[in-house]
Amino acid sequence: MHARSATIAVMLLSAFGADIANGQQISHEYDHVLNRKGEGRATLATGIPYVGIAEYAYGVSDRVTAGFWLGLTPNVGGVGVRVRTVVTQTGPGFRIYFCTPVAFYPKTKGLGGDPWWLVRPNINFEWMTDSGFRYKVGGGLVAAASHHTLFGQGERANFSPGIWNTVHAGISFPIGRNATLQIENSLVMKGLSVAGSDWVGGPPLILIVGTSWTLGGSGS
């Protein structure tokens, strides 16, 4: 019961990013994460556990970007949203931002066939160079639960809610005036140990290799 309650709390509370920046001048040069206000961005990626991901993201403000994505794994397809928020930026060379992907997966070959939800709130510490390279490290949580556990009306869930923690590192760099290439790798853990067979994503890694294109907009 405690695991279930904690999972539901994480999924509900972390689904919304708060714009808590304090008026800093935000740099969006060669940025695949956060858009200028009114700017669009398209991303295509692959990795583990996803075979393919496609996302369209829109700059709600200079400090908040929201995206909608579709993903495909070997076992199931999924849909989701991703909200990114600048927490602070100390000059042009360093910033901290918060990111919260929320995903829904319909019935899958695993997990007892249940439809299920996953949320991954994470914090990122990013360093930027004048040439457009961006390096980041960070950490976060991953929470997953059956749709029946969260919203079912009498349906019996076939797998129990779970919460894992992650550490990650990544790099991105420009490959054109309006395009970037990015690589990020995360290790999924249970406390201080690498996640075991209870992890819902297969291997305890989340690897993303992708490219993004600025589509322009009213803020460009």
Summary of the structure (lengths in Angstrom):
residues: 220
radius of gyration: 17.5
end to end distance: 49.0
largest distance: 56.9
contacts: 715
relative contact order: 0.20
helix: 9%
strand: 54%
